[in-house]
Amino acid sequence: MDEIKLQVDRTLLDVVMRSTLKGLSMTGVEPIPVGASRLASQRHNISVIVGLVGACSGNIVVNLSEKGLLHLAGALLGEEQTVLTEDNIDAIMEVGNMVAGCAKEALMETDFKVEEISLPSLILGQSFAVVYARGINTVNVEFEIPGLPVSMLNDRFITVGISLLRGSGSRRR
C-alpha cells in the first residue's frame, strides 16, 4: 500500500507546535499535541485572534472552552479561576499574545517572515466561521491540556491555528 501523508505545510506545523509549547510554558502548562489539520476549525466558544503582518500576513487563532480559559488563565495568574472576569479575559488574551509572539519569532527563520503582531482580539460565542481566500496556508493543531479532570474531556483540548498568505504584506525598509 502506498504511504499516506497528512497534507499540511510542515514548516507551519512546526511553528504552531513550537510556539504553542513555548508560549504556554510561561503559564507552567505543558500541552500535548494530539492532531493536526490544514482546515480552520473553531469548535469551542472562545477564540483569541492575533494578526500577523510582514512579508506574509495572516493570523493566529487560539480556540478553547470557558473551562479551558479559566484553567490557563489561572495558571498564568497563579490562582484558581472559577468565573469569567476582566482579569482572566485579559490573561487569556495575553496567552494568545505570547503564542503569537513565539510564532513571529519562529517564522523569522522561515520563508513565512512576519515582522509585527497585532493586539489580541477575543471572540465569545460559537456562532462564527473564519473563511480564508484561496492561496492561504492554514495549519491547525489540537493540543490536550493536562490538569483538567477526565470528566471535562472536551475542555481538555484547545486548537491553535495559523493562517498565512505568502508575499501579502509590506516589507519594512
N, C-alpha and C positions, 0 to 999 in steps of 0.2 A: 504494500500500500504506500502511496506517495505521502511524504511528510506534509502535515497540515500546519500552517503557521498563522499566528494571530496577526492580522493586518493593521498594526499600529506603528506610528513613527517611533522607532527605537530611541532616538535622541530625546524626544519629548516625554516618552515613557520614563526614561532615566531621570529627566529633570523633575517630573512630578513626584516620583518616588523619593529622590534625594531631598528635594525642597520641603516636602511634607514631613519627612523624618527629621530633618534639621530644624524646621520651623516649630514643630510640636515638641522637640526636645527641650525647648525653652519653657515648656509647661511641666516637664517631667514625665509626660506621656509618651510611650513608645508604640506608635501604631504599627499594625502588621498588614502589609499589602496582601490582598486576597484575590484580586481580579482586575482586569483592565479591558477597556473598550475604546473604540475610536468614535463612539457616538456620545453626544452630550446627554446626560440624564440628571434629573433633579427629583429624586423620589421622596425626599424629606421636605418639611415645611419651612426650613430656614436655609438661606443661602447668603454667603458673603461673596461679593464680586469685587475684584480689584483689577483695574485696567492696566495694560502693559503697552508701552509706547517706545518706539525706536525704529531701527531699520525694519523690524517686524512689529506688528501691533496686534493686540487681542486682549485676552483677559484670563484670569484665574478665578475659578468658582469653587468654593468650599461649601458643600451641601450636607446638612446634618439635621437631626431631630432636636426638639426642645431639650430633651433629657441629655442628648449628646452635647448641646450647647452648655447646659448647666454643669456637666461633668468637666468639659475642657476649660470653661471659664473659671470654675472652682479650682482646678489645678493651677491655672495661671495666677489667680488671685490669692491662692494659699488658704482658702476656706470654702467649706461646702456651700453650694448654691442650691436653693430649693424652688425659687420662683424667679421669673424674668424680672430684671431690674435694669435701670440705666447702666449700672456698673458692669453687670455680666454681659449686657449687649455690647458695651464698649470693649470689654475684654475679648469677646469672640471676634469683633472686627479687628482688634489688634492681632489675634491669632491669624486671621486671614492676611493681614498686612505682613506678618512675619513669614508666612509661607510664600507670599508673593515676592518679598524681598530676597528670600533664599532662591526662588526661581529666577529672578532677574540676575542675580549673581551667577547662577549655574548656566543661564542662557548666554552670558557673555563669552563663554568658552565654546560656543556652537555657531552654526550658521543662522540661528534664530536670535540675533542680537536685539536686546531690549535695554534701553537706557534709563527709562523712568517708569515708576508705578504711580497709579492714581490713589486718591483717598478711597478707603473701602466703602462699599455700599452694602446695606443689609436689606434683604427681601424676606418679609414674613408672609407666609402663605404658600400653598402648594399649587395654586391655580395660575401657573405661568409656564411658558415654554421658551427656551432660548433657541432661536433658529439662526444658523450661520449660512452665509453665502458660499457658493462653490469656491474651492481653492483654499479654504481654511483648514489647517491641520488641527485636529482635535484628538486629545487623549484624556480619558477619564480613568482614574484608579480608585478602586474601592479599598478602604482600609478598615480593619477591625480595631476598635479602641478597647484595650484591656481595662479592667477596673469596674466595668458595669456588670451587674449580675446577669446570668443567663436568662432570667425572666424578662429582661429588657433586650432580648436578642436583636430586634430591629434597630434599636437605639445604639447598639454597639458598632454600627457601621456608618462611616462617613465617606463621601465621594469627593475627591479633589480632581478638578479638570482644568486643562489648559487648552486654549484655542488661539492659534496664531496664524496670521496671513503674512507670508514672506514678502519683503520689499514693499510693505504697505505704508510704513511710517516715514517720518522725516529723519534725516541723519543730522546729528549735531556737527557743526563745523568749527 
